Amino acid sequence: MASRRRAIGFLAAVLFVTGAGIFSVHSMQKEERANLHQGVIRDQALMGLKEQQRREQQDKVPTQSVQY
């Protein structure tokens, strides 16, 4: 009976440690995914700013039409 109780205790410990490990890895992956997504948002904002600056620069430079 004692060996059975010890086996059940060992199984419970293994399940707990395994579950904690899975939960930990899942949490780290969610955090990393959120951080990567913030990088995409920053890149999109930077691209929009550069596009706006390019348009403003084009508006300042008069277009020259060549007549033949």
PyRosetta script that sets phi, psi and omega in degrees:
from pyrosetta import init, pose_from_sequence

init()
pose = pose_from_sequence("MASRRRAIGFLAAVLFVTGAGIFSVHSMQKEERANLHQGVIRDQALMGLKEQQRREQQDKVPTQSVQY")
pose.set_psi(1, -36.5)
pose.set_omega(1, -179.7)
pose.set_phi(2, -67.4)
pose.set_psi(2, -37.5)
pose.set_omega(2, 179.7)
pose.set_phi(3, -67.8)
pose.set_psi(3, -34.6)
pose.set_omega(3, 177.1)
pose.set_phi(4, -65.9)
pose.set_psi(4, -42.8)
pose.set_omega(4, 178.9)
pose.set_phi(5, -64.2)
pose.set_psi(5, -40.2)
pose.set_omega(5, 178.3)
pose.set_phi(6, -65.6)
pose.set_psi(6, -39.6)
pose.set_omega(6, 178.8)
pose.set_phi(7, -64.3)
pose.set_psi(7, -42.4)
pose.set_omega(7, 179.1)
pose.set_phi(8, -66.0)
pose.set_psi(8, -40.5)
pose.set_omega(8, 176.9)
pose.set_phi(9, -62.2)
pose.set_psi(9, -42.5)
pose.set_omega(9, 178.2)
pose.set_phi(10, -63.9)
pose.set_psi(10, -43.4)
pose.set_omega(10, 178.5)
pose.set_phi(11, -61.5)
pose.set_psi(11, -44.6)
pose.set_omega(11, 178.8)
pose.set_phi(12, -61.1)
pose.set_psi(12, -42.6)
pose.set_omega(12, 179.5)
pose.set_phi(13, -63.6)
pose.set_psi(13, -43.4)
pose.set_omega(13, 179.6)
pose.set_phi(14, -64.0)
pose.set_psi(14, -43.1)
pose.set_omega(14, 179.1)
pose.set_phi(15, -63.9)
pose.set_psi(15, -40.5)
pose.set_omega(15, 179.7)
pose.set_phi(16, -64.2)
pose.set_psi(16, -47.4)
pose.set_omega(16, -179.1)
pose.set_phi(17, -64.2)
pose.set_psi(17, -41.8)
pose.set_omega(17, 179.1)
pose.set_phi(18, -64.0)
pose.set_psi(18, -45.8)
pose.set_omega(18, 178.4)
pose.set_phi(19, -62.0)
pose.set_psi(19, -41.1)
pose.set_omega(19, 178.5)
pose.set_phi(20, -64.4)
pose.set_psi(20, -39.3)
pose.set_omega(20, 178.2)
pose.set_phi(21, -64.9)
pose.set_psi(21, -43.9)
pose.set_omega(21, 179.0)
pose.set_phi(22, -63.4)
pose.set_psi(22, -43.7)
pose.set_omega(22, 179.1)
pose.set_phi(23, -62.1)
pose.set_psi(23, -41.5)
pose.set_omega(23, -179.9)
pose.set_phi(24, -63.2)
pose.set_psi(24, -47.7)
pose.set_omega(24, 180.0)
pose.set_phi(25, -63.4)
pose.set_psi(25, -42.0)
pose.set_omega(25, 179.0)
pose.set_phi(26, -60.6)
pose.set_psi(26, -43.8)
pose.set_omega(26, 179.0)
pose.set_phi(27, -63.1)
pose.set_psi(27, -43.1)
pose.set_omega(27, 178.9)
pose.set_phi(28, -63.6)
pose.set_psi(28, -39.5)
pose.set_omega(28, -179.9)
pose.set_phi(29, -67.0)
pose.set_psi(29, -38.9)
pose.set_omega(29, 177.8)
pose.set_phi(30, -63.8)
pose.set_psi(30, -41.9)
pose.set_omega(30, 179.5)
pose.set_phi(31, -65.3)
pose.set_psi(31, -43.6)
pose.set_omega(31, 179.3)
pose.set_phi(32, -64.1)
pose.set_psi(32, -39.4)
pose.set_omega(32, 178.4)
pose.set_phi(33, -63.2)
pose.set_psi(33, -41.8)
pose.set_omega(33, 178.6)
pose.set_phi(34, -63.7)
pose.set_psi(34, -41.7)
pose.set_omega(34, 178.5)
pose.set_phi(35, -64.0)
pose.set_psi(35, -41.8)
pose.set_omega(35, 178.2)
pose.set_phi(36, -64.2)
pose.set_psi(36, -38.2)
pose.set_omega(36, 179.5)
pose.set_phi(37, -65.6)
pose.set_psi(37, -36.7)
pose.set_omega(37, 176.5)
pose.set_phi(38, -61.6)
pose.set_psi(38, -35.3)
pose.set_omega(38, 176.2)
pose.set_phi(39, -63.4)
pose.set_psi(39, -39.7)
pose.set_omega(39, 177.8)
pose.set_phi(40, -64.3)
pose.set_psi(40, -42.8)
pose.set_omega(40, 179.6)
pose.set_phi(41, -62.7)
pose.set_psi(41, -43.9)
pose.set_omega(41, 178.2)
pose.set_phi(42, -62.4)
pose.set_psi(42, -42.0)
pose.set_omega(42, 179.6)
pose.set_phi(43, -63.0)
pose.set_psi(43, -41.6)
pose.set_omega(43, 179.2)
pose.set_phi(44, -64.4)
pose.set_psi(44, -41.1)
pose.set_omega(44, 178.6)
pose.set_phi(45, -64.3)
pose.set_psi(45, -42.0)
pose.set_omega(45, 179.4)
pose.set_phi(46, -65.4)
pose.set_psi(46, -41.3)
pose.set_omega(46, 178.2)
pose.set_phi(47, -63.7)
pose.set_psi(47, -40.4)
pose.set_omega(47, 177.8)
pose.set_phi(48, -63.8)
pose.set_psi(48, -40.5)
pose.set_omega(48, 178.3)
pose.set_phi(49, -64.3)
pose.set_psi(49, -43.8)
pose.set_omega(49, 178.8)
pose.set_phi(50, -64.1)
pose.set_psi(50, -39.5)
pose.set_omega(50, 178.2)
pose.set_phi(51, -64.2)
pose.set_psi(51, -41.3)
pose.set_omega(51, 178.6)
pose.set_phi(52, -64.2)
pose.set_psi(52, -43.1)
pose.set_omega(52, 178.3)
pose.set_phi(53, -63.9)
pose.set_psi(53, -38.4)
pose.set_omega(53, 178.7)
pose.set_phi(54, -64.0)
pose.set_psi(54, -42.0)
pose.set_omega(54, 178.4)
pose.set_phi(55, -64.3)
pose.set_psi(55, -43.0)
pose.set_omega(55, 178.9)
pose.set_phi(56, -63.0)
pose.set_psi(56, -38.2)
pose.set_omega(56, 178.6)
pose.set_phi(57, -66.5)
pose.set_psi(57, -39.4)
pose.set_omega(57, 178.4)
pose.set_phi(58, -66.1)
pose.set_psi(58, -36.2)
pose.set_omega(58, 179.5)
pose.set_phi(59, -68.0)
pose.set_psi(59, -30.2)
pose.set_omega(59, -179.6)
pose.set_phi(60, -76.4)
pose.set_psi(60, -33.1)
pose.set_omega(60, -177.9)
pose.set_phi(61, -85.8)
pose.set_psi(61, 118.1)
pose.set_omega(61, 179.7)
pose.set_phi(62, -69.3)
pose.set_psi(62, 139.8)
pose.set_omega(62, 178.0)
pose.set_phi(63, -79.8)
pose.set_psi(63, 135.7)
pose.set_omega(63, -179.2)
pose.set_phi(64, -103.1)
pose.set_psi(64, 125.0)
pose.set_omega(64, 176.7)
pose.set_phi(65, -100.4)
pose.set_psi(65, 135.5)
pose.set_omega(65, -178.7)
pose.set_phi(66, -98.6)
pose.set_psi(66, 125.8)
pose.set_omega(66, 178.7)
pose.set_phi(67, -111.4)
pose.set_psi(67, 134.8)
pose.set_omega(67, -179.8)
pose.set_phi(68, -109.2)
pose.dump_pdb("model.pdb")
